[in-house]
């Protein structure tokens, strides 16, 4: 009986020690920005979202120096400004090859941010970048997400919660099995004591 217990503990240790695969971590927010601004943080970078009264550009953004938004401009007299991508125009990916990112230390308007949009996010940690996105609907920040592996692209999604990794599911199932086995074993010991009493 002891060997089964030791084998189960060894399996848990192996699963716990296995490196986790990179996966996006999505945080559901559903923050009404007309009520108050919302600040998201990741790896020391901060991203603040607030609302405007402009129906075509209802969002403002701001970040600290290690946080950046997907941006366009900075050439031919076009001012650098944060950009968004409509969710109904196909798959949107943010990463090392997805275009420019910029920090905005002061509140800056996101042009054409009406409807459902993705806004690219980038957190700088040392020499590495972590890419993410915000999912917005007009004046509401629905969710935001970041890739857990540095310098790895992320595909934006309208899903409001993350799916656990396979290793997490494996550990949960194994843990439930161990608890069930322990409860069954304990129950059989109680029955044996009652039978001999």
N, C-alpha and C positions, 0 to 999 in steps of 0.2 A: 504494500500500500504506500509505503514511504517512497518507493521508486517512481510511482505514478505522480505523486506530488512534486518530487524533484524534477521530473521530466517536464511537467507543466510550468514550473518556475523557470527552467532553462529556456523553454519556448518563449515565455514572456520577456525574458532578458534579451533573447536574440531579436525579437520584434522591436523592443524598445531601443536597442542599439543600432538597428538598421537606419541608414540615413533616409530622412523623409524626402520625397520627391517635391520638386518645386510645384507650387500650386498657388493660385490666387486666393487671397483672403478678402472676402467681401463683407462689408459692414452695412447693414440696413439702418437707415436713419429716418426717412420720411419727415424731414424737418421743413416746416413752413417758414421760409425765409422772410416773409412779410412780418412775421411775429418777432423774429430775432435772427441775427447772423448766426452761422454755424461754423465752427473751426474743427477741421479734421487734422489729425497728427499721425505721422508715420516716420519712424527712425529719426526723430528730431526735426523733421520738416513739418511746417504748418501750412494749411490751406484754408483760407476763410472765404465763405460764400455768403453773399447778402443779396437783397432784392432791390429792384428799382420800380418805378411806376411806368416804365416804358414797356408796352405790350410786345414789341418786336425784339427788345433786348432786355429781358427782365432780370438778368443776373449780373452781379459784380463779383470780382474775385480779388484776393490779396494773398500774399505769401511772405514767409521769411526768406532769408537769402539761400537756404538749402532746399526750398520748395519751388517748383516751377510748373507752369501750365503750358499746354500745347499753344503755340503762338504762330502768328503770320505777320510779315512785314519787315521793317528795318532796312528796306532798299527802295531805290527810285522815289524817295520822298514819302513812301507809305509808312505810317507810324507802326511800330511794333505793338501788337495787341493780342490778347488771348482769343483763341478760336474754339469753336464747338463743331461737332459732327452730328447731323440728324440721325437718329437711330434707325429710321426706315430706309436708309440708303445703302444697306449692306453691312458687311462685317467691318468693324473698325479695330485696328490694332495699334497700340502705342509701344514704342521701343526704340532701340538705338538707331534704326533706319527710318523712323516715321516722321521726320521733319524737325522743325525748331521747337525749343522749349525756352521759356523765359520766366524770370521771377518778377513779380509786381509788388513792390514795397508799399504802394499806395492803392487804394480802392480803384479798380479799373473795370470798365464795362466790357461784357462779352457780347459782341455784335451777333445778331441773329440767333439768340439763345432761347427763342420762343419754341414751344412744343417740347417733344422729348429729344434730349441731346446727350451726347457723351462729351466730356471735356478731359483731355489728357493731363495726367499728373506725373511729376517726376521728383523723387526725393534723392538728394545727393548725400552720400555717406562716405567721407574720405574721397577715394578715387572711384568709387562705385556709384551706380545709379539704380534706383528701384523705380520701375514704371507702374503706373496705375491709371485709374480713370474715375470720374464722377458721373453718375447717371442722374440727370435732372429732368423735371417736367415743369416748365415755366418757372414759378417762384418756389418750387419744392425740390430739395435735395433728397432724392430717393435713396441712394446708396453710393458708396465709394469702395474701391478695391485696389489692392496692390499685389504684385507678384512677389513671392517670398524669396526668389533667387535674384541676386544682383545681375544687372546688365542683361536681363531677359525680357523679351516682349510680352505683353499681356493683351488678350483679346477682350474688349469691352462687352459686357452683357447686361441685359435688363433684369436678370435673375436677382432676387433680393436676399438670397442666403447662399452660403458656400456649401458644397457637398464634401463630406469628410473624405480624406485620402483612404485608399485601400488598406494601408498599414493600420490606420486608426480603427477601421471597421474590424480588421483581424484581431487587434488587441481587445476591442470591446467584446467580440464573440468569445474569444478565449477566456477573458475574465469572467463572463457570465457562466461559461462552462465550468470553470474552477469553483465558482460560488455554488452552482447547482450541485456539483459533485460533493463539495464539503457538506452542504445541507442534507443531501441524501445519505451520506456516510454517518452524519450525526444522528439522523432519524433512525437508521438501522441499529445504532448502538443503544439508543433509548428503548427501542422495541425489544432488543436482546435482554436488557436489564429487566424490563417488565415481564418478559416470558420466564425468566429464572427466579423472579421474586415470589 
